[in-house]
């Protein structure tokens, strides 16, 4: 009887690797390009409402009752939210790649990075 390999022991053929990478690229394009762009256009369409909301929040803080808002505050908040989202998604992808690599290294029994013992022979 032929024994099937466990899910973690299967080799990744080049065809599966190409299909997997195309799928990952499509997901990354959607999450890192299309969603933030859509969000920026959505916010721009509601910019006046967003400015009034930010102003009401700032005026609710003690000591800022008569504070005048910077005209570009809404734009800065919008950009900070979009970049925070993109940075989070990218950090998740990089973290997942690191965890995958470490698990594969351990499963294959390879050693990790070692200290440099010296550059000159005999020292």
N, C-alpha and C positions, 0 to 999 in steps of 0.2 A: 504494500500500500504506500502511496506517495504522501509524504507529510507536507502539509502546507506551512509556509513560514508565518510566524506571528506578525501582527500588524507593524511592530517596530523593527522587524528584521528584514523587511522587504527592501530590495534595492530600488533606487530611483533611476529608471532608464532615461536616456536622453530625451525620448519622445514625451514621457511623463513630466520631465523637468521643464521642457519647453512649454507644455500646456499649463503646468502649474505657474510658471513665471508669467505667462500671458494673463492668467487669471489674477495673479497678485498685482500686476501692473494696472489692469483695468480697475480693480478695487482701489488702488492708490490714486489713480487719476480721478476717480469719482470723489473720494474722500478728501484729497488734498487740493484739488483744483475746482471741481464743479460745485460742491457744497459751500465752500467759503465764498466763491464768486456769487452764487445765488443769494447767500446771506447778505453780502455787501450791497447787492442791488435791492434786496428786500428792505434793508435798513435805510438806504438812501430814499426809498419811496415813502418812508415814514419818519423822515428826519425831523420835521417840526414837532411831531408828537414825542419823539425820543428826546429832543432838546428840552421840551417842557417837563418831561418826567425826570430827567437828570437834574434840572434846575430845582424841582420840588424836593428831590432827595438831598441835594446840597443845602438847600435852605432849611431843611429839617435838622441839620447838624448844628449843635449849639456853637455860636460864634460866627456862623456863616449866613445869618439871616439876611444881611444886606449885601452879600457877595454877588458880584456880577460875573456871569459865566463868560469864558473864552468862547468866541464864535466857532472855534474848531474843536471844542471839547467833545461834541457828539461824534465827530469824525475820529478823534483819537480813541474814544471808548470803543467805537465800532471796529477799528483796526486792531486794538488790543485783544478784543474778544476773538476775532478771526485768526490772529496770529497765535493766540493761546491754544485755540482748537487745533490748528495745523501742527504746532509744536508737540502737543499731546499725542496726536495720531502718529507722528514721526517717531516719537520716543517709544511708543508701544511697538511699532514695527521693528525698531532697532533692538529693543529688549527681547522681543520674541525671537529674532534672528540669533541673538547671543545665547539664549536659553536652548534653542534648537541645536546650535553648534556644540555647546557644552554637553548636552545629553548624548549627542552622537559621538563625541570624543570619548566620553566615559563608557558608552556601550561598546565601542570598538577597542577599548583598553589602551588608548593612547595617553601619553603623559602630557601634562600642561606645560606652560612656559616655565623655564628654569632660570636660576640666577646666572649671571655672567661670572665665570670663575676667574677670568683674566684674559687679556688679549695677547700677551706675550708668552710663548712657550717656556716652561721651566720656572715661571714666577708664581 
